[in-house]
Amino acid sequence: MQNSILSQIKNHPLLFALSIGVHVLLVVVLIFNMDTSAPKMPVAKKVDTVKAVIIDASVVEREKQKLIRAEQKKKNTRVAQKNKLDREAKKAREKRKKEEQRLAKLKRDEKKRKQAIAKKEKADKQKKKQELAKLEKQKQKLKQQQKELEQKRRDEQQKLAAIENKRKAEEAAELKKKQAAEAEVRRKAQEAEMRQQMLEDERLMAKQSKENQKLLAQYVAQIQRKVAMNWNAPASMTAGWSCEIMVEQNRFGEVQNVRTKQCSGSEAFKSTVERAVRKASPLPEAPNNDVFEKKLNFIFKPDV
């Protein structure tokens, strides 16, 4: 028990000093309040004094407990701060360790990178040296090839010149031959044209004979009558209107084209005449080849 009291005093020196001070203060107050000449205090007064002392002791106890709690809170705060500092120190040590590891890794990586660069530079230098040697060899080879190609080009130019001279000579001969052939074609064409002209002249002379003139007039009259049979007068028809017609036909009288050359009537009259000629196809057959005309001209003048 004595050890326990000593331990409490050691652990809470301020609380113990405060308790001693309170008790001393109470004794001093009692001493000064005592009067030796006064009559003895009744029993009730003594009881009240004792009661007051007891109450003061409870206050002291509360103060003691309050101080104990405050001291404990401070202790807990110090412990919490110490734990916090320990955790922060641990984190700092771990962070520093990681940073040291990272720096060590960076140092190793940098060393490897420098070694790799040095190795690559050495390899590149060796490769460049080999390439330069290879290029020099190729340069010499190309120089020799260029010399050979130059000689070959001169030989080919001589061959091409000979071929060109031969081609020009052949072209000149071909041109002369072609010109002669064209002249022959023109001569034959002229002869054929002359023969055709002679035939046309003969046909014209034949058509100009009295018999053919008579047959031609009859032939044209037949065509005019057939056209008139297929003609329908326009609403505004006037007597005396006429149209000169040029009709293209084949040897069977089938109309291939119709064209009015001159008309004295209206556009409606002109249209009815063209339709009548087309409707009259095939036209009457010519009495002979001398009378037949592929392009035949005649006057259409209806009797109204």
Secondary structure, 3 states (H helix, E strand, C coil): CHHHHHHHHHHCHHHHHHHHHHHHHHHHHHHHHCCCCCCCCCHHHHHHHHHHHHHHHHHHHHHHHHHHHHHHHHHHHHHHHHHHHHHHHHHHHHHHHHHHHHHHHHHHHHHHHHHHHHHHHHHHHHHHHHHHHHHHHHHHHHHHHHHHHHHHHHHHHHHHHHHHHHHHHHHHHHHHHHHHHHHHHHHHHHHHHHHHHHHHHHHHHHHCCHHHHHHHHHHHHHHHHHHHHCCCCCCCCCCCCCEEEEEEECCCCCEEEEEEEEECCCHHHHHHHHHHHHHCCCCCCCCCCCCCCCEEEEEECCCC
